[in-house]
Amino acid sequence: MRNHDPAAATPETLKHLLRGEISAAHTYEKALERVNGCPERARLRQIFADHSQAVGLLRDMLLRYPGEMPTTSGAWGSFADATPATANVLGDAAALRALKEGEEHGIREYQRVLHDPDVAEDAKAMSRSLLERCLSHVPVLDALLYRP
């Protein structure tokens, strides 16, 4: 039988989520540089703000635990850096699809946390809230992708 120790699992889970949110915020920041003056800028700016706020919320929660605080996205950063390059080569639709794929990945990560018995309830509550935000981003990106 597995020993459930939320105090041990939760900080690592929060660090993983934080790295993902840092990457998401960075990716949207790069996308915003590309769409200056375009009508979709306001929608992308709101999603960027949501991910930036998530970074702050996760950092605040991590302060309760000992250990180093992630300050970069780590391996996730390559996704953020590749998205503008994808847009340059393949166009805005490809970049929007990449942003949507990132949101869908975040959704799966938050769902995984919600089903993990080794994660503390307060971290699950935050994950539930952040999951709702990610879920709300997908239709916005779909609307941008499939606009007439």
Residue pairs with C-beta under 8 A, 6 or more apart in sequence:
2 117
2 118
4 117
4 118
5 118
6 118
6 119
6 120
6 121
6 123
7 65
7 120
8 118
9 116
9 118
9 119
10 65
10 118
10 119
10 120
10 123
11 62
11 65
11 66
11 67
13 113
13 116
13 119
13 123
14 58
14 61
14 62
14 65
14 123
15 62
15 67
15 69
15 70
16 109
17 58
17 109
17 110
17 113
17 127
17 130
18 55
18 58
18 59
18 62
18 69
18 70
19 70
19 72
19 73
19 74
19 75
19 76
20 73
20 76
20 105
20 106
20 109
21 51
21 54
21 55
21 58
21 106
21 130
22 55
22 70
22 71
22 72
22 73
22 76
22 77
23 73
23 76
23 77
23 79
23 80
23 102
24 51
24 54
24 80
24 102
24 103
24 106
25 48
25 51
25 52
25 54
25 55
26 73
26 77
26 80
27 79
27 80
27 83
27 99
27 102
28 44
28 47
28 48
28 51
28 99
29 48
30 80
30 81
30 83
30 84
31 44
31 48
31 83
31 84
31 87
31 95
31 99
32 41
32 44
32 45
32 48
33 84
34 84
34 87
34 92
34 95
35 41
35 44
35 92
40 144
43 140
43 143
43 144
44 99
44 144
46 140
47 99
47 137
47 140
47 141
50 133
50 137
54 130
54 133
57 126
57 130
58 126
59 69
61 122
61 123
61 126
62 69
63 69
73 80
79 98
79 102
82 98
83 95
83 98
83 99
83 102
84 95
86 94
86 95
86 98
87 94
87 95
93 145
96 141
96 144
96 145
97 145
99 141
100 138
100 141
100 142
100 145
103 134
103 137
103 138
103 141
104 138
106 130
106 134
107 131
107 134
107 135
107 138
110 127
110 128
110 130
110 131
110 134
111 131
113 119
113 123
113 124
113 127
114 124
114 127
114 128
114 131
119 127
